[in-house]
Amino acid sequence: MEKEKQLDKDLKKAELKKDAALAEDPSVLKQIKIGLNYRKDQGLAVLKDKSKKLLSKGKNKVYGQIDLLKNKID
């Protein structure tokens, strides 16, 4: 639940940044640049979320295997 809130927060921040930039009625080239920056911010937010999930899975796997080895030795 906390991870979803963080992802939503990051995506909302990217949306607000885009809306603030578009409020100035920019030229077409600036609009394209704003759109690319928005997509970059979205991608980074999603990538950050995915990497946290992947790292937590790997961490659980490694520490789980170490615990199993300790139990076999004991």
Beta strands, then each sheet from edge to edge (+ up, - down):
end
